[in-house]
């Protein structure tokens, strides 16, 4: 008899609902180091290897029963033969060999104590992930600050949402990706999407764009004619194709038109905002014809876009949505701010039928940044420098306030410090694969190899785990309990559906055992609900207040949008009455483009290389997710997209003598990559695109720069200068083997 268990997809922030089905009987599973799960409350599937689990979509507001290819194939990883199922210690010969959990914990404890004694507590670092549950993200922040005593904690969300978060905080006083339910988009007549390709990154999302497309009001800004941009054809809307890195100028041009054509909502501006006069002055010189010369977008399209947004706001509803394409820049915060300024001019945020939002990427990218993984934050989205916030957390944790370290450093700076005299010497990595996902990946790998001790928690030997001194095997999504917060700010329950392999532990268990061994103050727990109950107390009164949410209400299927103070009914739609600043007003912040100076590596490359530099854009493919550590192990996905391909315009390729399918070398002063060329007129002639899911010789982040936004710490992922030439010279036997296998 087929049995089933309801859960949510392990990948993106859409958090599509799904059901796992198995012909096996439902039995309670005992995870080593944890209490049994009562069969009556939480049945657990025991699926034999010869009877793989089946996945089906489940009705839920974000996906309405639909799933993407990643979701449909997600269960295959639960029984993958490459799964790490016992601690692995790297021997002197560089080979990882099994050790007991007792030995693993003893080695970590000794390494932490030795590092602190020799270099100080901040020589121990923690790098977290936006895929961790709220419980794990919360306890990881507490573990770093109290058990390890370090301020050096940050996470991979710094590469994803940090610019949008910083812009939201300064404009609204609060950062929640979508401050409205996703279903609100269904009724919109106009939607402006900047730098997001949801048709590939979260395909079930596109059904929420259909209303705008039917009205001819879907407007997509992207240097590529992406799958999402293609939805604007046949009367569906407009595609604006600016030069990479010019989105800020484009947004200033749109604001100029709104102001100077009298399209702004003057009543809204007067009653709900501040800073308007400075904004007017800042956009005065960005008339459409000038913006056309800066961006390559025709002045007529700029005017048409502004007018459509204004018409939609007055009649059927307008939304402005941003994604990583406009945020992953050294001026990403200012660019996201410009998008918010445009939305405020039109009166969109906090209105009944319109709005502004940013599309969270990782599965728990929203919750992961709220409760303590960020270098400058405490749980509840509290600032770590705020005396009242520190006092509150000291009370919840039962420790003197002085024991809580001050702010640390953002992710790029943390990674640059690895192995340095005054930097991190012992590093914990949870839910991240920085050897592939971080900018200037060659330098990051060098830093990992220079550490005294590297501990990586993972369920596969990722490229980062391969560098580790010690790999700790941890549970996958269907083997653990907890909560996640999706792109709408809705808190969801993750329920354990499968027994993990023997020898695998939850990260909560690992942190609890290590905290005990390190004589940490305060209490740590391996039970997710116990941790969540403490998280509720920790977040109470903060911007991201979860105090009114508990497992029982989530298990009943109640919709829980934060802030959800105790005694309330939550907040599906933010800012309807006021914004989160003290005066209740949203803030216009005047921003202008800054001149970008080439890095020393790029300047040296320009001097050494013949030909014209091209602009490299990085991004995702439909079949893969993040660094590809999971999806590259799914046979169906790997078969569909087995390798990286450089998308290049035929004219640019012809100038270099490159044909479709040829191997090409892409290089700059930071590194060199080799892959096949894919000729396409969907990309601008001076621009090339490379997906970032692949490692080693195909790793796009060997080429990206570790320069960062001064406000958010976001790296520059989208405008690296590269030189493209035919062939795969000097890149070794791996490329030749790939050529022969093709």
Wavefront OBJ file of the C-alpha trace (Angstrom):
o trace
v 0.000 0.000 0.000
v 1.389 3.391 -0.967
v 1.972 5.799 1.898
v 2.688 9.513 1.690
v 4.123 12.405 3.649
v 3.608 16.109 2.967
v 6.577 18.464 2.857
v 8.117 21.380 0.917
v 10.751 21.466 -1.816
v 14.373 21.736 -0.591
v 15.476 24.277 -3.172
v 14.408 27.889 -3.793
v 12.477 30.407 -1.694
v 9.224 29.659 -3.492
v 9.086 26.633 -1.162
v 6.654 24.696 -3.349
v 4.490 22.220 -1.495
v 4.989 18.563 -2.397
v 4.118 15.067 -1.279
v 6.574 12.182 -0.980
v 5.104 8.764 -1.719
v 6.489 5.302 -1.028
v 5.147 1.768 -1.138
v 6.853 1.114 2.192
v 5.080 1.008 5.508
v 5.085 4.083 7.683
v 7.145 3.474 10.802
v 8.704 5.702 13.421
v 12.397 6.359 12.824
v 15.005 6.875 15.490
v 17.779 9.221 14.483
v 21.019 8.596 16.375
v 21.349 11.178 19.085
v 17.677 12.188 18.897
v 14.391 11.115 20.383
v 12.057 8.863 18.401
v 9.390 10.565 16.315
v 5.928 9.419 17.449
v 4.318 7.424 14.657
v 0.898 8.889 15.363
v 2.110 12.477 15.006
v 4.834 12.296 12.375
v 4.972 9.098 10.315
v 8.306 8.411 8.715
v 8.830 6.626 5.425
v 11.214 3.685 5.365
v 11.749 3.365 1.616
v 13.909 0.510 0.348
v 16.468 1.459 -2.291
v 14.675 -0.601 -4.929
v 11.474 1.414 -4.386
v 12.459 5.041 -4.916
v 10.270 7.745 -3.529
v 7.813 9.470 -5.827
v 7.270 13.227 -5.726
v 4.000 14.949 -6.527
v 3.056 18.601 -6.343
v 0.725 19.696 -3.571
v -1.686 22.606 -3.745
v -0.200 25.687 -2.112
v -0.536 29.400 -2.908
v 2.959 29.774 -4.364
v 3.033 26.737 -6.678
v -0.613 25.587 -6.971
v 0.482 22.001 -7.415
v 3.260 22.713 -9.887
v 6.939 21.884 -9.487
v 10.038 22.530 -11.564
v 12.473 19.865 -12.774
v 14.561 20.256 -9.637
v 11.562 19.668 -7.409
v 10.356 16.645 -9.354
v 13.777 14.982 -9.029
v 14.633 16.118 -5.480
v 13.940 12.783 -3.802
v 16.643 11.022 -5.798
v 19.308 12.579 -3.590
v 17.894 10.986 -0.451
v 19.250 7.570 -1.461
v 22.197 8.782 -3.524
v 25.201 6.412 -3.354
v 27.581 9.346 -2.854
v 25.981 10.307 0.448
v 28.362 10.953 3.354
v 27.159 8.799 6.240
v 30.014 8.941 8.760
v 32.586 11.539 9.814
v 35.549 11.676 7.442
v 39.006 12.832 8.525
v 41.645 13.816 5.990
v 44.827 11.825 6.553
v 48.373 12.937 5.777
v 48.033 11.472 2.275
v 45.061 13.759 1.567
v 42.490 10.963 1.637
v 39.353 11.260 3.789
v 38.807 8.191 5.976
v 36.033 7.363 8.456
v 36.378 8.154 12.157
v 33.956 7.815 15.044
v 31.748 10.662 16.162
v 33.518 10.736 19.521
v 36.873 11.236 17.819
v 35.447 13.841 15.454
v 34.008 15.897 18.296
v 37.226 15.570 20.305
v 39.284 16.803 17.342
v 37.030 19.816 16.818
v 37.042 20.701 20.499
v 40.827 20.518 20.636
v 41.202 22.591 17.461
v 38.903 25.331 18.777
v 40.609 25.488 22.150
v 44.077 25.541 20.579
v 43.110 28.256 18.075
v 41.579 30.459 20.760
v 44.587 30.026 23.021
v 47.099 30.865 20.285
v 45.287 33.552 18.286
v 42.167 34.665 20.173
v 38.500 33.818 19.780
v 38.089 35.719 16.502
v 40.527 33.325 14.846
v 37.615 30.856 14.856
v 35.073 31.546 12.109
v 31.676 30.285 10.986
v 30.210 30.435 7.483
v 26.503 29.608 7.307
v 23.893 29.198 4.590
v 20.534 30.458 3.430
v 19.243 26.906 3.138
v 19.462 26.152 6.861
v 16.202 25.959 8.776
v 15.317 28.844 11.077
v 16.223 26.657 14.030
v 19.677 25.828 12.684
v 20.359 29.409 11.577
v 19.345 30.710 15.009
v 21.372 28.189 16.977
v 24.373 28.613 14.652
v 24.517 32.306 15.518
v 24.213 31.517 19.198
v 26.827 28.753 18.908
v 29.323 31.084 17.232
v 28.918 33.873 19.755
v 28.583 31.903 22.982
v 30.170 28.476 22.447
v 33.008 29.657 20.197
v 33.089 33.212 21.545
v 33.711 34.646 18.082
v 32.304 37.598 16.191
v 33.444 36.031 12.901
v 30.198 34.655 11.524
v 28.512 35.422 8.222
v 26.721 33.428 5.522
v 26.150 32.938 1.811
v 23.059 35.141 1.832
v 25.580 37.975 1.696
v 26.029 36.885 -1.939
v 22.270 36.861 -2.542
v 19.981 39.255 -0.695
v 22.200 41.710 1.141
v 21.847 44.681 -1.228
v 18.068 44.384 -1.419
v 17.926 43.985 2.356
v 20.016 47.108 2.948
v 17.892 49.107 0.507
v 14.676 47.922 2.131
v 15.913 48.808 5.589
v 16.852 52.370 4.684
v 13.685 53.011 2.666
v 11.061 51.203 4.753
v 12.809 50.501 8.069
v 12.131 46.800 7.476
v 13.364 44.122 5.088
v 10.986 41.395 3.966
v 11.467 40.152 0.415
v 7.833 40.354 -0.673
v 5.812 42.511 1.739
v 2.640 40.973 0.307
v 1.416 37.452 -0.565
v 2.634 36.245 -3.946
v -0.940 35.707 -5.088
v -1.466 39.494 -5.077
v 0.498 39.610 -8.339
v -2.258 37.669 -10.097
v -4.498 40.731 -10.374
v -1.781 43.174 -11.495
v -2.008 44.804 -14.909
v 1.642 45.903 -14.912
v 4.710 44.183 -13.463
v 8.237 45.504 -13.905
v 10.853 42.804 -13.267
v 14.490 43.853 -13.060
v 17.341 41.353 -13.095
v 15.305 38.217 -12.454
v 14.754 35.207 -14.698
v 12.009 33.416 -12.763
v 11.033 31.292 -15.752
v 14.243 29.340 -15.165
v 15.097 29.985 -11.520
v 11.615 29.302 -10.056
v 9.324 28.199 -12.913
v 6.060 27.819 -10.922
v 6.311 31.571 -10.232
v 5.440 32.461 -13.825
v 1.757 31.608 -13.392
v 1.530 34.696 -11.177
v 2.696 36.853 -14.106
v -0.023 35.710 -16.476
v -2.494 38.472 -15.643
v 0.044 41.188 -16.400
v 1.087 39.389 -19.578
v -2.529 39.114 -20.730
v -2.844 42.863 -20.175
v 0.347 43.519 -22.173
v 1.973 44.839 -19.027
v 4.867 42.470 -18.274
v 8.081 44.520 -18.499
v 11.397 42.681 -18.112
v 14.780 44.386 -17.743
v 17.660 42.057 -18.598
v 20.759 42.312 -20.832
v 19.814 38.859 -22.122
v 16.641 37.779 -23.819
v 16.048 35.287 -21.063
v 13.193 32.816 -20.839
v 11.328 35.362 -18.710
v 12.005 38.180 -21.175
v 10.595 35.961 -23.925
v 7.201 36.090 -22.177
v 6.944 39.736 -23.241
v 6.639 38.769 -26.924
v 3.350 38.567 -28.864
v 1.939 41.607 -27.105
v 2.795 40.385 -23.603
v 4.793 43.467 -22.716
v 8.234 45.006 -23.137
v 11.822 43.803 -22.907
v 14.411 46.439 -21.982
v 17.947 45.227 -22.722
v 20.428 47.613 -21.033
v 24.189 47.399 -20.965
v 25.306 45.381 -17.928
v 25.841 47.581 -14.894
v 23.612 50.445 -16.110
v 20.394 49.515 -14.300
v 20.840 52.390 -11.857
v 20.942 54.950 -14.673
v 17.881 53.309 -16.261
v 15.917 53.563 -13.010
v 16.898 57.202 -12.598
v 15.627 57.807 -16.130
v 12.292 56.166 -15.325
v 11.955 58.304 -12.189
v 12.778 61.408 -14.254
v 9.890 60.651 -16.620
v 7.477 59.968 -13.762
v 8.309 63.298 -12.132
v 8.514 65.499 -15.207
v 5.422 64.112 -16.927
v 3.316 64.550 -13.794
v 2.835 60.820 -13.295
v 3.832 60.762 -9.621
v 1.267 60.182 -6.867
v 1.574 63.571 -5.160
v -0.867 62.789 -2.366
v 0.978 59.605 -1.395
v 4.340 61.383 -1.541
v 3.122 64.192 0.720
v 1.479 61.962 3.307
v 3.657 58.855 3.380
v 7.243 59.758 2.412
v 10.160 62.065 3.168
v 13.149 63.181 1.092
v 11.254 63.944 -2.115
v 12.929 67.263 -2.902
v 16.429 65.765 -2.827
v 15.262 62.941 -5.071
v 13.893 65.387 -7.651
v 17.259 67.142 -7.819
v 19.147 63.849 -8.120
v 17.253 62.660 -11.229
v 17.077 66.035 -12.985
v 19.932 65.258 -15.373
v 18.683 61.787 -16.339
v 16.347 62.662 -19.177
v 15.495 59.716 -21.467
v 17.803 60.618 -24.348
v 20.784 60.866 -22.021
v 19.844 57.601 -20.353
v 19.620 55.997 -23.789
v 23.251 56.963 -24.400
v 24.276 55.422 -21.064
v 22.221 52.224 -21.150
v 21.460 51.466 -24.781
v 17.713 51.393 -24.015
v 15.761 53.567 -26.488
v 14.320 56.749 -24.993
v 10.878 55.830 -26.303
v 10.919 52.559 -24.369
v 11.927 54.399 -21.203
v 8.977 56.772 -21.538
v 6.579 53.957 -22.418
v 7.675 51.924 -19.371
v 7.147 54.831 -16.967
v 3.707 55.582 -18.404
v 2.604 51.949 -18.237
v 3.645 51.705 -14.605
v 1.708 54.869 -13.780
v -1.381 53.710 -15.664
v -1.276 50.388 -13.873
v -0.994 52.078 -10.492
v -4.085 54.173 -11.233
v -6.181 51.412 -12.761
v -5.277 47.756 -12.339
v -2.298 47.571 -10.003
v 1.460 47.891 -10.606
v 4.339 45.999 -9.042
v 8.095 46.484 -9.245
v 10.177 43.379 -8.498
v 13.962 43.166 -8.329
v 16.351 40.217 -8.434
v 20.033 39.458 -8.280
v 20.760 40.922 -11.706
v 20.431 44.479 -10.395
v 21.630 43.761 -6.862
v 24.860 41.777 -7.280
v 26.983 44.853 -7.915
v 29.262 47.136 -5.953
v 26.410 49.661 -6.192
v 23.673 47.074 -5.680
v 22.199 48.807 -2.638
v 21.905 52.077 -4.532
v 20.356 50.322 -7.527
v 17.759 48.570 -5.378
v 17.154 51.910 -3.661
v 16.512 53.518 -7.061
v 13.894 50.834 -7.768
v 12.247 51.581 -4.422
v 12.347 55.327 -5.143
v 10.506 54.691 -8.414
v 7.926 52.591 -6.576
v 7.430 55.317 -3.964
v 6.971 57.986 -6.636
v 4.118 55.902 -8.039
v 2.611 55.207 -4.593
v 3.047 51.439 -4.837
v 4.455 50.209 -1.469
v 1.788 49.669 1.164
v -1.132 50.184 -1.218
v -3.986 47.751 -1.581
v -3.382 46.651 -5.181
v 0.245 47.538 -5.937
v 3.662 47.118 -4.376
v 7.419 46.697 -4.456
v 9.288 43.502 -3.599
v 12.525 41.633 -4.089
v 12.688 37.946 -4.946
v 14.508 35.930 -2.309
v 16.607 33.176 -3.860
v 17.602 30.469 -1.372
v 15.107 28.188 0.336
v 15.391 29.998 3.662
v 17.074 33.122 2.375
v 14.520 35.204 4.278
v 14.579 33.428 7.634
v 18.297 32.731 7.356
v 19.110 36.433 7.489
v 16.784 37.292 10.360
v 18.003 35.305 13.323
v 21.723 35.644 13.834
v 23.865 34.364 10.947
v 24.736 37.835 9.697
v 27.867 39.464 11.096
v 25.987 42.533 12.320
v 22.704 41.061 13.540
v 21.107 39.331 16.485
v 17.858 37.322 16.305
v 14.677 39.145 15.372
v 16.583 41.303 12.887
v 18.137 43.250 15.738
v 21.344 45.236 15.305
v 24.188 43.727 17.294
v 25.421 47.231 18.191
v 22.085 48.242 19.733
v 22.426 48.207 23.570
v 18.747 47.337 24.010
v 19.038 44.425 21.560
v 22.121 43.107 23.329
v 20.419 43.367 26.713
v 17.371 41.510 25.387
v 19.468 38.663 24.005
v 21.512 38.458 27.204
v 18.263 37.914 29.139
v 16.999 35.251 26.723
v 20.332 33.428 26.706
v 20.893 33.878 30.429
v 24.386 35.324 30.062
v 26.070 38.637 30.915
v 25.744 41.062 28.016
v 29.525 41.426 27.890
v 29.829 37.783 26.717
v 28.071 38.595 23.431
v 30.742 39.667 20.917
v 30.342 42.783 18.820
v 29.867 42.903 15.047
v 31.987 40.725 12.815
v 32.855 41.187 9.152
v 30.804 40.398 6.028
v 31.347 37.235 4.012
v 33.887 38.439 1.437
v 36.077 40.035 4.101
v 35.744 36.907 6.255
v 36.888 34.703 3.369
v 39.770 37.032 2.508
v 41.031 36.638 6.079
v 41.340 32.835 5.935
v 44.759 31.708 7.089
v 46.025 35.271 7.468
v 48.047 36.283 10.568
v 45.157 38.274 12.057
v 42.409 36.324 10.325
v 40.422 33.135 10.744
v 42.545 30.019 11.320
v 39.806 27.508 12.185
v 36.589 27.571 10.136
v 33.186 25.875 10.357
v 31.103 25.735 7.139
v 27.387 24.913 7.293
v 25.163 24.765 4.201
v 27.547 26.521 1.797
v 29.976 25.597 -0.962
v 32.247 28.635 -1.060
v 34.855 26.948 -3.262
v 32.371 27.337 -6.123
v 29.942 30.065 -5.022
v 32.259 32.785 -3.677
v 33.801 35.482 -5.883
v 37.455 35.130 -6.868
v 37.121 31.417 -6.136
v 40.807 30.652 -6.732
v 41.750 32.945 -3.854
v 39.043 31.400 -1.654
v 40.322 27.874 -2.294
v 43.838 29.049 -1.475
v 42.489 30.485 1.778
v 40.712 27.241 2.668
v 43.945 25.318 2.137
v 45.870 27.692 4.402
v 43.626 27.107 7.415
v 44.853 25.236 10.467
v 41.555 23.341 10.671
v 38.470 23.269 8.415
v 35.213 21.563 9.414
v 32.459 21.190 6.815
v 28.968 19.887 7.555
v 27.405 18.440 4.412
v 25.648 15.400 2.999
v 27.924 15.122 -0.061
v 31.612 15.769 -0.570
v 31.184 19.158 -2.176
v 34.145 21.073 -3.569
v 34.439 22.857 -0.214
v 34.097 19.633 1.758
v 36.888 18.131 -0.351
v 39.202 20.765 1.157
v 38.115 20.014 4.742
v 40.183 18.423 7.448
v 36.962 16.964 8.801
v 33.620 16.343 7.073
v 30.570 15.842 9.282
v 27.581 14.019 7.732
v 24.284 15.827 8.319
v 20.617 15.264 7.554
v 18.904 16.252 4.338
v 15.616 18.149 4.073
v 13.267 15.150 4.250
v 15.092 13.764 7.304
v 14.700 16.730 9.630
v 12.142 18.821 11.474
v 12.034 22.599 11.533
v 10.712 25.752 9.911
v 11.652 27.908 6.944
v 10.471 31.331 5.825
v 9.629 31.689 2.161
v 9.947 34.682 -0.153
v 6.657 36.140 1.149
v 7.782 36.132 4.776
v 5.516 33.159 5.437
v 6.826 30.693 8.022
v 6.435 27.050 6.958
v 6.879 23.707 8.685
v 9.431 21.209 7.460
v 8.435 17.752 8.720
v 10.692 14.752 8.846
v 9.532 12.134 6.381
v 12.493 9.745 6.220
v 14.866 8.099 8.628
v 18.412 9.317 7.896
v 21.161 6.790 7.274
v 22.833 5.404 10.407
v 25.677 7.648 11.478
v 24.129 10.872 10.185
v 23.350 13.634 12.702
v 21.446 16.896 12.662
v 23.439 20.093 12.931
v 21.466 20.934 16.079
v 22.841 17.753 17.657
v 26.389 18.633 16.566
v 26.171 22.154 17.984
v 24.719 20.881 21.243
v 27.457 18.298 21.757
v 30.225 20.779 20.900
v 28.727 23.459 23.149
v 28.826 20.968 26.019
v 32.432 20.030 25.245
v 33.451 23.701 25.104
v 31.689 24.492 28.418
v 29.513 27.081 26.709
v 27.275 29.298 28.769
v 23.523 29.105 28.134
v 21.578 26.077 26.949
v 21.722 24.376 23.555
v 19.226 21.817 22.272
v 19.059 19.167 19.578
v 15.247 19.311 19.539
v 13.980 21.674 16.810
v 10.786 22.656 18.604
v 12.700 23.528 21.764
v 15.024 25.707 19.691
v 12.067 27.352 17.961
v 10.455 28.153 21.301
v 13.652 29.975 22.280
v 13.741 31.692 18.894
v 10.234 32.997 19.604
v 11.476 34.611 22.802
v 14.611 35.914 21.125
v 12.684 37.524 18.265
v 9.942 39.033 20.460
v 9.762 42.788 20.010
v 12.200 42.742 17.079
v 11.465 43.674 13.492
v 11.178 39.997 12.552
v 8.933 39.017 15.454
v 7.979 35.319 15.476
v 6.693 35.275 19.057
v 3.093 34.514 18.059
v 3.990 31.493 15.914
v 4.286 27.929 17.175
v 4.537 24.464 15.681
v 0.919 23.609 16.516
v -0.528 26.436 14.427
v 1.805 25.654 11.536
v 0.840 21.988 11.719
v -2.798 23.062 11.421
v -1.890 24.763 8.143
v -2.435 28.321 9.366
v -0.760 31.019 7.278
v 1.869 32.772 9.400
v 3.453 35.912 7.958
v 5.907 37.802 10.147
v 5.929 40.103 11.983
v 3.640 37.939 14.083
v 3.705 39.291 17.644
v 2.121 37.175 20.330
v -1.630 37.746 20.365
v -1.776 38.998 16.767
v -2.843 37.328 13.526
v 0.364 38.109 11.629
v 1.046 40.530 8.795
v 0.418 39.209 5.272
v 0.654 42.762 3.873
v 3.162 45.181 5.299
v 3.028 48.986 5.357
v -0.716 49.377 4.760
v -0.918 52.003 7.515
v 2.669 53.069 8.069
v 6.278 52.187 7.398
v 8.697 50.933 10.041
v 10.589 54.185 10.584
v 9.844 56.124 13.763
v 7.738 58.721 11.908
v 5.867 56.060 9.912
v 7.125 57.426 6.596
v 9.129 55.774 3.833
v 12.383 57.511 2.937
v 13.520 58.595 -0.511
v 17.311 58.343 -0.715
v 18.982 60.165 -3.593
v 21.448 57.895 -5.412
v 23.594 58.392 -8.505
v 25.956 56.105 -10.444
v 29.598 56.115 -9.367
v 32.482 55.864 -11.763
v 33.919 52.362 -11.610
v 37.679 52.018 -11.729
v 39.152 48.751 -13.023
v 40.705 46.476 -10.432
v 44.462 45.985 -10.519
v 43.921 42.478 -11.922
v 41.654 43.769 -14.703
v 44.034 46.606 -15.522
v 46.917 44.128 -15.779
v 44.779 41.857 -17.958
v 43.999 44.719 -20.315
v 47.702 45.476 -20.688
v 48.682 41.842 -21.282
v 45.896 40.659 -23.555
v 45.093 41.408 -27.159
v 41.539 42.111 -28.224
v 38.564 43.761 -26.559
v 37.381 42.978 -23.069
v 33.831 41.670 -22.761
v 31.469 41.909 -19.809
v 30.737 38.612 -18.053
v 27.292 38.036 -16.552
v 26.806 35.026 -14.298
v 23.536 33.338 -13.428
v 21.493 30.176 -13.150
v 20.122 27.476 -15.405
v 16.731 25.849 -14.947
v 18.207 22.425 -14.192
v 20.707 23.474 -11.550
v 20.737 25.240 -8.211
v 23.382 27.423 -6.586
v 26.832 25.764 -6.701
v 25.329 22.602 -8.214
v 26.574 20.418 -5.355
v 23.169 18.721 -5.252
v 21.740 19.071 -8.754
v 24.909 17.940 -10.529
v 24.377 14.613 -8.725
v 20.848 14.149 -10.109
v 21.172 12.049 -13.251
v 18.266 13.604 -15.138
v 19.425 17.153 -14.427
v 23.061 16.428 -15.184
v 22.081 14.798 -18.477
v 20.056 17.850 -19.477
v 22.824 20.326 -18.548
v 26.059 18.358 -18.169
v 28.470 21.252 -18.572
v 28.863 24.994 -18.536
v 28.456 26.782 -21.851
v 29.429 30.347 -22.626
v 26.571 32.221 -24.237
v 28.058 34.641 -26.772
v 26.585 36.715 -29.601
v 27.345 35.363 -33.117
v 28.956 38.660 -34.160
v 31.324 38.612 -31.204
v 32.094 34.935 -31.810
v 32.782 35.509 -35.507
v 35.247 38.269 -34.665
v 37.245 35.719 -32.665
v 36.825 32.834 -35.120
v 34.595 30.894 -32.719
v 31.917 28.508 -33.955
v 28.995 27.096 -32.012
v 30.185 24.211 -29.819
v 33.867 25.173 -29.960
v 35.912 25.159 -26.789
v 36.825 28.664 -25.693
v 39.035 30.111 -22.997
v 37.606 32.893 -20.817
v 40.198 34.666 -18.706
v 41.225 37.720 -16.729
v 43.762 38.520 -14.041
v 41.984 36.323 -11.479
v 41.778 33.098 -13.419
v 40.938 31.164 -16.555
v 37.965 28.983 -17.440
v 37.323 26.707 -20.382
v 33.995 25.552 -21.784
v 32.061 25.257 -25.014
v 30.604 28.277 -26.784
v 26.873 28.602 -27.370
v 26.067 31.205 -30.005
v 22.884 33.178 -29.395
v 21.351 36.456 -30.492
v 19.602 36.593 -27.103
v 22.626 38.327 -25.572
v 24.167 41.707 -26.290
v 27.279 41.635 -28.552
v 29.641 43.049 -25.900
v 28.385 40.660 -23.204
v 28.837 36.967 -22.414
v 26.926 34.761 -19.966
v 28.258 31.843 -17.930
v 26.285 29.791 -15.372
v 27.869 29.530 -11.927
v 26.856 25.944 -11.052
v 30.001 24.202 -12.235
v 33.359 23.636 -10.510
v 37.028 23.607 -11.375
v 37.810 24.322 -15.055
v 34.240 25.563 -15.645
v 33.893 27.654 -12.481
v 32.546 31.095 -13.386
v 33.590 32.481 -10.026
v 37.244 31.991 -10.884
v 36.662 35.157 -12.896
v 34.418 37.286 -10.661
v 35.834 40.044 -8.512
v 35.746 40.176 -4.711
v 35.011 43.930 -4.744
v 31.964 44.689 -2.599
v 29.148 47.158 -2.087
v 30.251 49.471 0.763
v 26.820 49.282 2.427
v 25.720 45.674 1.994
v 28.984 43.783 1.485
v 27.538 42.289 -1.722
v 30.212 41.159 -4.198
v 30.343 42.302 -7.823
v 29.128 39.222 -9.697
v 27.677 40.753 -12.865
v 30.205 43.010 -14.613
v 33.568 41.248 -14.586
v 35.814 42.048 -17.539
v 37.001 38.973 -19.420
v 38.849 38.088 -22.612
v 37.448 35.300 -24.795
v 39.553 33.370 -27.287
v 39.275 30.056 -29.140
v 40.664 26.859 -27.660
v 41.326 25.410 -24.249
v 45.076 25.914 -23.965
v 46.894 25.321 -20.692
v 43.888 23.942 -18.886
v 44.978 20.349 -18.621
v 43.874 16.825 -19.347
v 40.359 17.220 -17.877
v 39.281 19.304 -20.861
v 40.732 16.786 -23.307
v 38.903 13.986 -21.548
v 35.665 15.945 -21.767
v 36.276 16.542 -25.483
v 36.746 12.834 -26.086
v 33.636 11.922 -24.119
v 31.382 14.339 -25.964
l 1 2 3 4 5 6 7 8 9 10 11 12 13 14 15 16 17 18 19 20 21 22 23 24 25 26 27 28 29 30 31 32 33 34 35 36 37 38 39 40 41 42 43 44 45 46 47 48 49 50 51 52 53 54 55 56 57 58 59 60 61 62 63 64 65 66 67 68 69 70 71 72 73 74 75 76 77 78 79 80 81 82 83 84 85 86 87 88 89 90 91 92 93 94 95 96 97 98 99 100 101 102 103 104 105 106 107 108 109 110 111 112 113 114 115 116 117 118 119 120 121 122 123 124 125 126 127 128 129 130 131 132 133 134 135 136 137 138 139 140 141 142 143 144 145 146 147 148 149 150 151 152 153 154 155 156 157 158 159 160 161 162 163 164 165 166 167 168 169 170 171 172 173 174 175 176 177 178 179 180 181 182 183 184 185 186 187 188 189 190 191 192 193 194 195 196 197 198 199 200 201 202 203 204 205 206 207 208 209 210 211 212 213 214 215 216 217 218 219 220 221 222 223 224 225 226 227 228 229 230 231 232 233 234 235 236 237 238 239 240 241 242 243 244 245 246 247 248 249 250 251 252 253 254 255 256 257 258 259 260 261 262 263 264 265 266 267 268 269 270 271 272 273 274 275 276 277 278 279 280 281 282 283 284 285 286 287 288 289 290 291 292 293 294 295 296 297 298 299 300 301 302 303 304 305 306 307 308 309 310 311 312 313 314 315 316 317 318 319 320 321 322 323 324 325 326 327 328 329 330 331 332 333 334 335 336 337 338 339 340 341 342 343 344 345 346 347 348 349 350 351 352 353 354 355 356 357 358 359 360 361 362 363 364 365 366 367 368 369 370 371 372 373 374 375 376 377 378 379 380 381 382 383 384 385 386 387 388 389 390 391 392 393 394 395 396 397 398 399 400 401 402 403 404 405 406 407 408 409 410 411 412 413 414 415 416 417 418 419 420 421 422 423 424 425 426 427 428 429 430 431 432 433 434 435 436 437 438 439 440 441 442 443 444 445 446 447 448 449 450 451 452 453 454 455 456 457 458 459 460 461 462 463 464 465 466 467 468 469 470 471 472 473 474 475 476 477 478 479 480 481 482 483 484 485 486 487 488 489 490 491 492 493 494 495 496 497 498 499 500 501 502 503 504 505 506 507 508 509 510 511 512 513 514 515 516 517 518 519 520 521 522 523 524 525 526 527 528 529 530 531 532 533 534 535 536 537 538 539 540 541 542 543 544 545 546 547 548 549 550 551 552 553 554 555 556 557 558 559 560 561 562 563 564 565 566 567 568 569 570 571 572 573 574 575 576 577 578 579 580 581 582 583 584 585 586 587 588 589 590 591 592 593 594 595 596 597 598 599 600 601 602 603 604 605 606 607 608 609 610 611 612 613 614 615 616 617 618 619 620 621 622 623 624 625 626 627 628 629 630 631 632 633 634 635 636 637 638 639 640 641 642 643 644 645 646 647 648 649 650 651 652 653 654 655 656 657 658 659 660 661 662 663 664 665 666 667 668 669 670 671 672 673 674 675 676 677 678 679 680 681 682 683 684 685 686 687 688 689 690 691 692 693 694 695 696 697 698 699 700 701 702 703 704 705 706 707 708 709 710 711 712 713 714 715 716 717 718 719 720 721 722 723 724 725 726 727 728 729 730 731 732 733 734 735 736 737 738 739 740 741 742
